Amino acid sequence: MKQFSVTGMTCAACSARVEKAVKSVPGVESCAVSLLTHSMGVSGSAEDDAIIKAVENAGYGASLKGKAPAAAVKEDALADRETPRLKKRLISSLGFLILLMYLSMGHGMWGWPVPAFLQNPMALGIAQLLLSGIILVINQKFFISGFKGLIHFSPNMDTLVALGSGASFGYSIYALFAMAGDMAHARHYLHEFYFESAAMILTLITVGKMLEARSKGKTTDALRGLMNLAPKTATLLRDGVEIEVPVDQVQIGDLFIVKPGESIPVDGVVEEGSSAVNESALTGESIPVDKEKGDRVSAATVNQSGHLTCRATRVGEDTTLSQIIKMVEGAAATKAPIAKVADKVSGIFVPVVIAIALITTLIWLLAGQSFGYALARGISVLVISCPCALGLATPVAIMVGSGKGARNGILFKTAAALEEAGRITIAALDKTGTITMGQPKVTDVAAEEGIGEDELLSLSYSLEYKSEHPLARAIVEYGQARHLSPLPAEDFSALPGNGLTARIHGEKVLGGSMKFMETQVEIPAALKKKADQLAGEGKTPLFFAREGRLLGLIAVADTIKEESPEAIRQLKNMGIKVVMLTGDNERTAQAVGRQAGVDQVIAGVLPDGKEQVIRELKKQGKVLMVGDGINDAPALTRADLGMAIGAGADIAVDAADVVLMHSRLTDVPAAIRLSRAALRNIHENLFWAFIYNVIGIPLAAGAFIALLGWQMNPMFGAAAMSLSSFCVVTNALRLNFLDLSSTKRDHKIKAKKERKQMEKIMKIEGMMCPHCSGRVKKVLEALPQVAEADVSHEKGTAVVKLSAPIDEAILKKTVEDQGYTVIG
């Protein structure tokens, strides 16, 4: 997906117009415009120039985003330039508005004193004209943007403001000229002036715009914070000399040094030194991680103690930080399905409001009211209507939600992923690396009678030291942790049937599974029973012998992560069914499943079989797949939502919709919790945005004057419009205070009742060939109540699956109209 910067957009109607214009370009497959970040994502084969031209023809500007590395991204790309600009406009407007209100309201209504030269009504009118005219010039952007949109047949919020303010100003000028021609009744015309309304509308809308811009600026704080993490320079080591260079000049393979307290400039591998590195900026994990030779380090993490020499492995756009920034930007630049309704409304909102305003004015004129009174009602309709509240309801919540997730190591790639996570009903978890550590560990040591545990460990460690098997590595790591030294082993060899043999101090030492060892030595019944018990717990018992005598057994298992049972308990409390997928045998899988507390265990699943399991699970509800390996990629893609845990294999990350930076399974319920909170917030925003307009427009039009006596001044309409968008954005900012680890608000989502399919079997005579059965099938499936028809001319039957009740006479008539006979 190509990313473009878009200029000139001021409201949701603008973004809808741009989106519509770009989608009409041949070769464009999809387009998503973000009003928040003034960006646009376009996928397809269309030329860049054609896309930019379409945006320009719609009355806006566009340019292709550069490919500068994230480390070199200017932090001011998302800087809040709008708030200071609006603040200056507001202060200037307020200065002249105070004078204008003093003249029009203070003197005109309450008799406040004015200089002698303003005592004349004509002079007073001209003063109001000049003051309001200055305010209109200060806020000319509303008129430029509004009328530009009108010329391009894409009216926006600025069009409503410009028409409302312009109509007030224009009518007031007409009244001023009328006064000049009828000075005898000059005082009467002062009440026909709406100069203060024209100026107040612009000033109040500017107040709302400034509050909205300030709040919108806060929604991108998370993304801007990530960009600020990127170091500006790197210290390279060339020919033994330290050289400081801009970070965008670092190449793959360069050696760079990082001193204590400095940020790591690019991703790399430690070549020399050891230190504790604070990775909280990327993962949210506050505890520093120890790094030594061979360990990976990431850009924007902080070296806290030692001196590190590293070799660059990923630079520019490929660093972990850059990928995170891309994902957060991507989520903001895409549309959530829930936003589609609001987008459709925003697209036609402004023309409809202009039509309502004209009709309102006409109705009041026909009702016998003065032109000034009727115009005030029409202006009120124009200035109270707010497409922005509707358009911002979803994207602000998505931006804040995805930013909140990024700060906690939960990365949503798209807005749709953030929405979908809250609707999950089934969670399929891969066992290895997701529920379990993914690395076998020694869990039990049982020495035979007369053999010391240290002797068993020393010989088994020495035997397994030369093996590359994962189970052997577990015993080696256990021995190293106990500071054992391997004894010299000769004639080492791996035997068929899971066994090892070597000579240690001239004595033959054997090791392997119970099945293998039973052929080599006698195993006591008590130890066999112990081995069966351990196997039942999902562990693998390994036996060891020396010179034909059994030494004992060591059990190895892929242990469950400490937080896995708690994470699964939280998922179940949310009403989510938890399924564990594994390639292990049934016995081991069931043992792990019991310890973890899952609802269902599916064992013996081959890598390519996981995708088929997900297909079947999707028939029961919305499925989340959580995995960490390459073999999980097809299943992650097939699921309604794929989560890659622990930022595992790159292909798993590519296939996933959500990336969890930690290896903690508790981040899965946290992601769902965040999604549900974001969905609640979006629903609240959409409700208030719709209700505001549903109540506000009739009120402004004067629909309640006869019933309740409620009448709205255009100035109050402008104030209401200003606050509507501000309230929506402020409500979305509440997501920043959400505690992702708190289970207090967890609840079970109501599952939609599955519609039961009814089935009827029809016996039909006269079908002679496949053409006949095809014809019957076609006419039956054309009926809206028929989901599927399975017709066989050989059996003379039609099995009809219904999605809704239908009269049997209709089924019979449908078939018989084709020349066949239904006999039952």
N, C-alpha and C positions, 0 to 999 in steps of 0.2 A: 504494500500500500504506500503510495507516494503522499508526502505531506506538503501542504501549501499554507502560506500565511495569507490571511484575508483581511483587508482593511475596509473601513466604511460601514461595518455592521453596528447597529445601535440597539436592535431588539430582536425578539424571536421571529418576527415576520421577515426580518432581513435574512437571518440564517436559513429560514425556510425557502426564501426566494433564491438564494445562492444554491442551495441543495437542488432545487427543482431545475435551475438553469444548467447545472453541471450534469445532472442525470440525463438531460436531453442530448448531451454530446455523444455521437456515435462512438462505441468502443468502451464507454464507461459502464462498468458492472455494478459498482456501488459507490456511494458518496456519503460521508458523514461530516457535518459542519459543527464546530464547537464555538458558541458565542462567548464562552468563558475565556478560552485561550486564543480566540480569533484565529483558529487553525481549521484545516480541512484535510481529511484523509480520502484519497481517491484510489480505487483499484480498477484495473482494466487495461486495455491496449490503446486508449486514446492518447494523442500527442499532448505534451505539456502546454504547448502554445494554444491548442484548441480549447483546453480547459480554462486557461487564463483569460482567453478572449470571451468565453461564455460568461465568466464572472464579471468582466468589464462591461459587457453588453447589458448585464443585469443592473449596472450602476454601481459596482463595487470594484475594489482592486485586489489583485492576487499575485503572489510570487512563490516560486518553488523554494522550499526550505533548503538551506545549505547543508552540506555534509560535514560540518565542523565537529570534531570529537567532543564528547560531553565535557571532558576536562577543560576544553577551551571554549565551551559554550559561555557566552556572555550572560552573567547572572541577570542583567537587566532585560533579558528576553521576555521575562514574565514580570518585570518591574511594574509597580503601580504608578504609571505616569498620569493616568486619568484623574485620580483624586486631587493632586495638587493643582491641575489645570482647572478642574471644576470648582475648587475652593477659591481660586482667584476670581473666576466668573461670578461666583456667589457673593463674595465680599463686595465686588464692584456693583453688582445688581442691587444688593441690600442698601448700599449708600444712597442710590438714586430712588429706590422704592420707598424708603422712609420719608423722603421729601415729598414724593408723589402721594403717599397715603395721608400725609399731613394736610396737603392741599385738598385732596378729593374727599376724604372721610372726616378728617379733623376739622377743617374749615367749612366744608360743604354741609356736613351733617350736624356738627356740634358747635360750630361758630368760633373755632379757635382763631386767634388773631393772625393776620398776614400783613406784609408791607402794603403801603397805600397803593403802589402801582399794580398790585394783584387784586385790588378790590373790584376792578372791572371784570364782569363775567367772561368777556372775550379774552382778556389777558390771562385769566385763570385757566381757561380752556387751552390756550396756546402753551402755557407753562406745563400743563399736564401732557399735552402732545409731545413736547420736547423731552420731558423726563421719561415718558414711556417709550418714546422713540429711541432714546439712548439705551434703555434696557433691552429693547429689541435688537439693537445693533450688537450689544455685548453678547447676547445669546443667539446670534445669527446662525449658529450651527444647526439649530433646530429647523430653521427655514431652508437652509441649503440642502440638508439631508432629506427633509420632509418633501420638498417640492421636486427634488431630484428623483426620489422614489416614485412620486406621482407621475412624473414625465415618463419613467420607464415602466409604468403600469405595475409597480410593486410598492404600494403605499406601506409605510411602517409606523411605528409609534411616534416618531418625529413628525410624520404627516398629520397625525391627530392633533398634536400640540401646536404645530404651525397653523393649521386650519382654525383651531379654537382661538388661539391668541390673535391670529391675523384677522379673523372675523370680528373679534371684539375691537381691535384697533381700527379696522376699516369702517365699522359702523359708527365709531366715535368720531372719526374724521368727517363722516357724512353729517353727523349731528352738529359738529363745529361749524361747517359751512351753512347748515340750516339756521344756526344761531346768528351767523353774520348777516343773513338775509331777513332776520326777524328779531332785531335787537330789542323790540318792545317786550318780547317774551323770553329774553335771554336767560333769566333765572330758571325757567322751566327746562331749558335744554341741558342745564348742568346735570340734571338727573338722568339724562339719556346717555351720558358719557360712560364708557366702559374701559377707559384708559388704564385705570388701576387694575381691572380684571386681566387685561392683556399682559401687563407687567407682572402681576402676582402669579399668574399661571406659569410663566416662564421661570420665575424665581423659585417657586415651590417645586416645579419639576426638576430644576437644577439641584435643589436640596436633596430630593429623592435620588437623583442620579449620583450625587456625591456619596451619599450613604450606601447606595447599592455598589458603587465602584470600590469603596473602602472594604465592604464585606466580601465582594468578589475577589479582591486582592488577597484576603485572608484564606479563601478557599484554595488558592494555589501556593500557600505557604509551604506545604509539604514538598511540592515539586521544586520550588525555589530553594528550599533548604537542602535538598539533594544536590542541586546544581552548585550551591555554595560550598559543598563538601569537596568538590574537585580541586586538588592542588594546582597552583598556577605554574610552578617550576619543579624541576627534578635535578638532582645532583648525580651526574654521570661519572663513571670511572673510566678514563681513557688513558692508556699507557701509564697507569699508576697516578695520574693527575685527576683531581676532582674538578669538574666543570659544571657550572649551573646553567641549565638551558630551559627554555619554555617547554612545558609538558608535551605540547603537540609535536615537538621535534624528536621525542623518544621513539626509537625503532625496536622492533622485536629482536631479541638477542643482546640488546645493550645491557651493560652492567650498571646498576645504580646503587647508591648507598643511602641509607635512611638512619639518621641519628635519633637518639631518644627525644621524644616530644614532637617529632616531625610526622606529617601525614605521608603515607605511601602513595607515590604519584600514579603508578600504573600497576596492573596485575603482573605478578611474577613468581619466581621460585627462589627460596633462600639458598644462596651459594655458600655463604659464610656467616657465622655468628648465630646468636640465639637471643630471643627477647619475648616479652609478653606483648601481644598486640590487641588493642581495643577495637573490636569489630562492631560495636553497638550502632554505629552510623548506618551500617548495612543490614544488620540482623536484629537489632534491638536487644541483643544479649549483652548485659552489663559486665559480666565477668570476662576479663582479658583471656585470650587464648595463647598458650605457649607455642612459639615457633622456633624451629631449628633447621639445620641443613636438610633440604629436600621438601620442606613444607611450602604450601602455596600461600601467597599473600595477595590482598585485593586493594585496589585503588581506594583512597579516602579513608582507609582504616589508619589508626594512630599507633606508632611504635612507642611503647611506654618506657622501656628500660634499656635494653641492650643496643649494640651497634650492628646493623644488618647490611650485608652486601647481597643484592638480589639480581637475578637476570630477568629482563622483561619478557613476558610470554603473550600478553594481550594489551594492546594500546588503542588509543582513540575510541572509536565507536564500539570496540569489542570488549572493553573492560566490564567487569561486573556492575560497577556504578552506572556506566552508560546504558547497559541493558535494563537496569532498574528504572532509570529515567525514561527510557523508551517505553517501557511497559506502563508507567503511570501516565505519560503523555498519550499513549495509545488508548488507554481506558477513557481518558477525557475526550479524545477525538472521535470516539465511537458512540453510537446511539443505543440506549437500552430499549428493548421492545415496548416497555411501559410508556415510553415517551412519544410513541407514534400517534396516539390520540391527541395529545397536546399539540404536536407538530401540525397535524391536519387542521386543528382549530386555529392555530396561529397563522397558518397560510391564508385563510379566508377571513380572519378576524377583522382586520382594519377596513377592508372594503364594506363589510357588513355593518360595522359601526358608523362609517360615513353615511351609509344609506339610512340607518336608524336615526342619525342626527338630522338629516334632511327631512325625513318623514315626520319627526317630532316637531321641527320648526313649522312645517306645513300644516300639521294638525292644529297647533296652537293658533296659527293665523286664521284657519278656517273656523276655529272656535270663537273668534272675535277678539283675541288678545292683540295688543300692540306688537309692532315688528320687533321692538327692543326686547319685550318680554319673551316672545317666541324664540328670538335669536339666543337669548340667555339659556333657555332650555336645551337648544341644539348644541351650544358651546359646552354646556355641562356634560352632555352625553359624550362629546368628543374627548374631553380632558379627563373624565373619570375612568374611561375604558383603558384596560392595561393588558396588552398581549404579552408583555415581558414577564409578568408573574407566572403566566402559563408556560412560557418558553423556558423559564429558569427553574421551574419546579423540579425537573429531573436532573439536568446537568450539574447543578450546584451540589446536590446530594451525592451524585456519582463522583464528582471531583473530591469532595471532602472525604467520602467513604474510601476511595482508592488511596488518597493521601494518608488517611489514618491507618489503612492496611499496610502501606509501604513502610511507615515508621515502626511497624511491629513485625516486619519480615513476611508480610502476606501481600503478594503482588497479583492483582487482578489485571489480566491482559486487555479485557474489553469491558464495556459497561454491561453488556449482556451477561457476562460471567458473574459480575457482582450481583445482578438481579437474580440469575438462575440459582445461585448458591442458597438463597433463602427459600427456595421451593423444593429442595431435595427431600425425598422420602426414603431412599435406600442408599446406604454407603457401602461400597465394595472396597475392602482394604486388602492390598497385597500383603502377604505375611512377612517375607524376608525384606528387611530394611525399613519396613513401614511400622508393623506391629512389633517386630523383633529388631535386635541390634544389627542383624545382617552379618555378624561375625561370630563364629562359634567360640564359646568360652568353656573352660573347665568348671564343672558344677559340683562333682562328687569324686572323692578318692577313697577306695576301699581296698586296703592291703590284706593279703591272705594271712592266716594265722602263722606267726613265727617270722613274718617279714615286716620290717619297719616301713612306715610311710615314706620316709626320706629316701630309703633304698629303692622303693618302687618308682618314686618320682625321678630320681637320678638316672636310673636305667632307661625309663620310658622317654625322658627328655633327650638323652644321648642317642637313642634309637630314632626318634622322630625328627631330630635336628636336621638331618639331611633330606627329609621328605618335603615335597612341595604341596602336599594335600592340605586343604583348609582345616581338617580336623587335627592334622599334625601341627599346624601353625598354632592352634589353640593351646596344645600341650607345651609347645616351645615358649609361647608368651607367658604361660603360667610358671614355667621353670625360670624364665628370666626375671619375672616379678619376685621370685623367691631367691634370686641371686645365685642360681645354680650354674655350674660350669659344665659343658658337655664333655663326657669321657670320650677318648678316641675310639671310633667305631670303624671296623674293617669289614671288607666283603659285604657292604651294604647292598641290599636289593629289595625291590618290591615284588611280592609274590602274587600270582593270580588268586582272586578270591578275597581281596581286601586284606592283605597281610604284608608285614615287613620283617626282614631278618638282617642281622649283622653280628659280627663277633666283637665283643667288648671285653677287654682283658683276657682274650683267648676263649671266652665262653660264648656259646650261641644264645642270642637273645631274640625272642619273637614277640610280635605285637599284631593285633588285628581284631576283627569282629568275632562274636561268639561262634558264628557258623564256621569261620576259618579255624579258630583256635581249638574247637572241639575235635578237629582232625589231627591236632598236634599234641595236645595234653588233656588230661582229665580235669574237668571243671566240677567242683563240689556242688551239690544240690542247693545249698544255702546261697552260694554266689550266683547260681543260675536264677534263683528266685529274686535276688537283689537286682540282677540285670533286667529281668522282665518288668519289675516294678519301675525301674528307671526309664525303660523304653516306653512304658505306659504314661510316663510324665513328659514324653516328647524328647527324651535325651538319648544319646547314642553311647552305649557302653563299649569301651575298648579294653581287651584283655592283654596282659603281658606275662611272658614266661621266660625262665632262664634254665638252660640245660634240662628241658623237659619238666621243670617244676613251675607251677603257677605262682606268679608274684602278686596278682590282684587285678583290679579293674579301675579305670578312670573314665568317668562319664563326661561327655562333651555335648553342649547344646547351644543353639542359637537363642540366647536369652531374650525374654520380653523386655522391652524398654520400660523403665520405671513408671513413666506417665501413661503408658498405653491403656491399662485397665480403667484409669480415671477418664481418659479421653473417650473411650467407648461407652462408659457409663453416662457421660454428658450427652453423647449423641443419642443414646437410647432415651434419655430424659427429654430430648427434643422431639421425640416421636419418630426417630429415624431408625429403620431396621439396619443392623450392622452385619455384613456378610464378609467372611474371610476367605480369600482365594489363595491356594498354594499348590505347588507341584509335589509336596510331600505325600507320604502314604497316609491313609486314613487314620491310623492309630496315632501317629505323631501329630497330625493336624488337629485331631479332636482334643488331644492333650493341651496343645497351645491355645486352641479356641476356648477351652474351659477356663484356663488361667486368665485369658484376656477378657472373657465375658461376652463374646460375640453371640448373636442370635442364630447364625447359620454358618456352617463350615463346608466349603466345597473343596475337596482334596483331589490330588492327582491331576491337576489342571496343567496342561502343557502351555508354553508361551503363546502359541497361536490359538489355544482353546479359551484363553481369558476373554478374547473379543466376543466369542460365541456365548459365553456365560453372561456377559454384559447385555447382549441382545435379548436373552431370555429374561433377565432381571428387569429390563426396560418395559416389559409387558405388565409389570406389577406397579410401576411408578417411575418417578424421576430419579435417575441413578447418578451417584457421584462415584468416580473411580479414583482411588488414591494409590500411587505407586512411585517407585524411584528408579527403575531400571529400564534398559533398552527394550526388554521383552514386555514392558507394560505399555509401550507407545500405542499399539493398535487398540488396546482396551481404553486407554485415556481418550483417544480420538472418538471411539464409538460411544462412550458414555455421554449423558446429557451435560455433564461437567467433569473435566479431568483436572486432578491436582497432582503436581509433581512435588514430592516432599524432600526436604533436605537439599534442594538444588542439585539433584542427582545427575544422572547421565544427560548430556546436552540434548539428545534426541527425545528423552522423556520431557524435558523442559519445553522443547519446541512443540510437542504434541499436546501439552497441558494448557488449560484455560486459566489456571491459577497456579502460581509458583510459591511454595512455602520455603523460605530461606533456611529455616531451622530443620532439624530432623525430629522435632517434637510433634507427636500425634495430636497433642492438645491444641495445636494451631488449626486443626481441621474444624472442631466445634467453634473456635474463635472466629474463623472465616465465615462460617454459617451465621454466627451471632451478629457479625458486622453486616452481612448481607440483609438479614431480617430487619435490623435497625434502619438500614438505608432504605429498604422498601417501605417501612412504616413512615419514615420521614418524607419519602416521595408521595405517598398516599395523602399525608397531611397537607403537603404543599399543593398538590393538585386539587384537593378538596377546597382549600381556602381560596386558591386562585379562581376556580370555577364559581364558587359561592359569591366571592367579591364582585365578579362581573355580573352574575345573575341578579344580585340584589342592587348593585350600584347603578347599572344602566337604566332600569325602570325608575329608580329613585331620581336620577338626574333628569330623565325625560319628563318627570312630573306626574308619573302614574299614581302616586300616593297623595297628590294634592287634594283631590276631591274626597278621598276616603279618610285620610289622617291629617291633612293640612301640611304635610311635609313638603318643603320646597328647598332645592339645593342651589346655592350660589356657585357659579363656576369656579370661584377661588377655593371653595371647600372640596370641589370635585378634583381640582389639581392636587390639593394636599393629600386626598385619599389615594390618588394614583401614585403619588410619590412614595407613600408608605407601603403600598402593596408589595412591590418588588423587594423593598428593604426587609420586610417581614419574612418573605419566602427565603431570602438568602440567609438571614439571621437564624431562622429555624434550622436550616441545613447545617450551620456551624455548630449546632448542639452535638452533632455526631463526634466532634473532637473530644467531648467529655465522656464518651462511652468507654466503659471498662470491659475490654474483650475477654477477660478471664472470669468475670462475674457470671454466675449461673442464676442469679435472682429472677431475671426476666425470661428465662428459658420456658418454653411451653411447647406442647405437642400441637403441630399444625393439623387442622381438620382435613382428613383425606376426603377427596371427592368420591362420592358414591359411583361405583362403576355401573354403567348402564348394561343391564343384562340383555344379551342377544337371544331373541326367540328364534326357534328353528321350525320350519314346516317342510314336510316331504310331500311333493305332488307326484301322482302317477299319471303319466301322459302317454296317449296312443297316437301313432302317426309319424313319429320321428324316425327317419330311415338312415340318416347319415350325419357326419360331423357338422355339415352346414345347417341342418335342422336344429341340432342342439345349440349351435352358436347363435342362431336366430332367436331361439327361446331365451337363452341366457341374456342377450342384448336387451330384449323388451322387458324382462323381469328386473334387470339391474337399472333400467331407466326410471323405475318407480322410486320416489324419494324415501319410502319406508324400507326398501330392500338394500341391505348392506352388501350382500354377495349371493350369487346363485350358482350352484354347481350342477350342471345339467349333463346327463348321460343318455344318448340315444340307444346305447346297447342295453342298459337296464330299464330304460323307459321312465326315468325319474328325474326330478329337479329338487335338489336340496336347497331350500331358500332360507337364508339367515336374515332376520329382520332387526332393524335398529329401532323400530317403533311399531305399535300394533297396526294391522291392516285387515280390512274385511276380506274373507276368503273369496267372496264373489268377485272382487276386483282382480285378485290373482288369477282366478279361473277365466274371467273374461279376457284378460291381457293375453293369455296363452291361446285361447280359442279363437281370438281375432286374427291369429296368424295361421289358422287352418288346422290346428291340432285339437285333440279331444282330451279333456281332463276327466279321468275316471275315478279319482279319489284323492 
